[in-house]
C-alpha cells in the first residue's frame, strides 16, 4: 500500500541528471553524495513515487528522502551539505600573541650545577 503523494516534487535538468549518473559511476566518490545522486535518479525516473517506497529502494529512512526532496524543490539542486555544518573545534586558539594561554607554561630556565638549591 503506497503512502500519500509527496508534498515536494523536485524537477531535474538533463545536466543535473548527467552529474548524478557520473557520481554514481565514480569509484572514489563520497558515500553521501552517491546516495543523494541515486535518490535524484530514482525521483527523476518516477517523480510521483512516495517517500516510503523511495526510501525502501535506497535502504534509507523516509525522513531522509523527505528532507532532500524539500531541499531540492525549495532551494535548488545540490549533492553537498551546507557549508559550516559539522562539529565545531573544541580547542580555542591562544589568547595572547606570545603563544601563552590558560593552562600552558613554558619550561623553566635550566639551573646551573654550581648553584645551591
N, C-alpha and C positions, 0 to 999 in steps of 0.2 A: 504494500500500500504506500504510494508516494506521499511525501509531505506536502505542505502548502506551497503554492508558487512563490518563488523568491521575490523579495521586495526590490532588490537591486539586480539589474541585468546589464552588466557592462558589455560594451562592444569593442572589438579589437580590429585594428587596421591590419592590412596584409604585412606591413613592416614589423608590427609587433608580433604577429604570428610567426614570422620568419625568425625573429630574435628568440622566441620561445623554443622553436624547433632546434635552433643551433645550441641553445643552452642545454636542452635535454640530451643532445648527442655528445656534448663535451665530456671528456673523461675526468677533467680536473676542476669541474665547476662546484661551487659551494652547494651543499645539500639543500639548504633553504631556498636558494634561487631555483634549483631544479624542481623542487616541489611546487613552487609558485608557477613556474613555467608549465608544468604538467596540468595544473589547475586551469590555467588560462587556455590551454589547448582543449581540455575537456569542455569548458564553458563555451569556447568558440564553436566547437562541433555541435553542441546542444545547449543553446542559451537558456532554455526553459527548464533545464534539469534542476531538481530541488537540491537543497544543501545537504540533506542526509544522504541521498544517493551519490552525489558527487564526493562526499567525504568517505563513503564506503569504497568507492572505486580507487581512491588515492591512499586509503589507510590513514586518514587524518580525522580530527574531530570536526563535527558540523559547525562549531563556532569558528574554527579556523577558516573554513570555506566562506562563512557569512562575513567574517572580518575582511578578507581580501576582496570579496565581491563588492562590499561597500566602499573600500578604498579605491578600487578601480573605477567604480561608477561615479564617485563624487570628486576625487582629486586627480584622477588620471592614472595611466598605466605605469607601473614600476615594479621591479622584482626585488629591489633592495629595501632595507629598513630605513626609517627616517634617520637623519644624522643626529647625533647626540644621544642615541639610545644606548642602553647598557649600563654596566656598573661603573660608578664614578671612582676615581682614585681615592684611596684611604689615607695615604701619606701626603701631608701638605708640604709645599716647598719650604725651604728655610726662611726664617723670619728676617734675619739681618743680612746685610751684604757680605759679612765676614764668614758665612757658612755655619755660624753657630745658631742653634735654636734650642728650645727647651729640651733637656734630656741629653744633649750631645756636648761632650767636653773634649778638648784637645789633650794630648798627652802632656804630663808634667815634664819640665826640662830635667835631663839626667843629672844626678848629683855626682860630684867628684868623689873619688875614692878617699881622698885625704881629708874630707870634711867630716866633722862629727855628726852623728845622727841626732 
